[in-house]
């Protein structure tokens, strides 16, 4: 018997097919070129702010007002009973980041978290920053052979990372979307100085679609509504304030 397959019209949803980005640089991220094997920015993205700091936990956030609609971060956290290693720290030290004082009413915190630290991160967000858990997004990690990653873990294999979403009480204009709550994407090679795996670019699309008033314009050019922490240096982006920690070149990669 014949088999009928109905192909949906453009844009084809992510549930049907994985989009592979072209070789051209994305307009959202910093255009890059290679010098002596090192990827460096060609120019500053429009409507962006880029700040270097030796240690993000020690950065003086008092210079910022309460203007941010979203803080997006990927802190390099030690797992329970994991021995110390360069650049990583215990989840309790995140108290040094005044997330609650950076966010406007109704704003969001998006933070990547391994499964062993989910209870600690939720407790920290509620008790220290005054935020409530609202949702999560899951990255299912794949290898380049399309097999799901099976890294070692205590009970099950480690195959995913969770993006926890917290919100401060209040009203904020949002655009509801039909984005999936999970994404299958490849594990990217780490570059010198990277502490964590590079997270999917789709997270930026989720945040910027959810918060349309967070984007810059000619009338509002200051990137004071989106803040990202502990992202790779080449993740400097239009619409974002990026605080980059100096690389830990002896980190395990």
PEMO-V803766 format. One record per pair of residues at least 12 apart in sequence whose C-alpha atoms are under 6 Angstrom apart, sorted by the first residue. I is the first residue (numbers start at 1). J is the second residue. If there is no record, write none. Layout:
I_J, I_J
This chain:
28_238, 29_237, 30_45, 30_236, 30_237, 45_237, 45_238, 46_238, 47_221, 47_223, 47_238, 47_239, 48_223, 48_238, 48_239, 48_240, 48_241, 49_241, 50_242, 51_243, 52_243, 52_244, 52_245, 53_245, 54_245, 54_246, 55_245, 56_245, 57_96, 66_102, 66_103, 66_104, 67_104, 67_225, 68_102, 68_103, 68_104, 68_224, 68_225, 68_226, 69_103, 69_104, 69_107, 69_225, 70_107, 70_108, 70_109, 70_226, 71_109, 71_227, 71_228, 72_110, 72_111, 72_228, 73_111, 73_228, 73_229, 73_230, 74_111, 74_112, 74_230, 75_230, 76_88, 77_89, 77_90, 77_91, 78_90, 86_251, 99_129, 100_129, 105_168, 105_169, 105_170, 106_168, 106_169, 106_170, 106_171, 106_172, 107_167, 107_168, 108_166, 108_167, 109_165, 109_166, 110_164, 110_165, 111_163, 111_164, 112_162, 112_163, 113_162, 114_161, 131_166, 131_167, 131_168, 132_166, 132_167, 133_166, 134_165, 134_166, 135_165, 136_163, 136_164, 136_165, 137_162, 137_163, 137_181, 137_182, 138_161, 138_162, 138_182, 139_160, 139_161, 139_182, 139_183, 140_160, 140_183, 140_184, 141_159, 141_160, 141_185, 141_186, 141_187, 142_185, 142_186, 142_187, 143_186, 174_210, 174_211, 175_210, 193_247, 193_248, 193_249, 215_239, 216_239, 223_239, 223_240, 223_241, 226_240, 227_240, 227_241, 228_242, 229_243
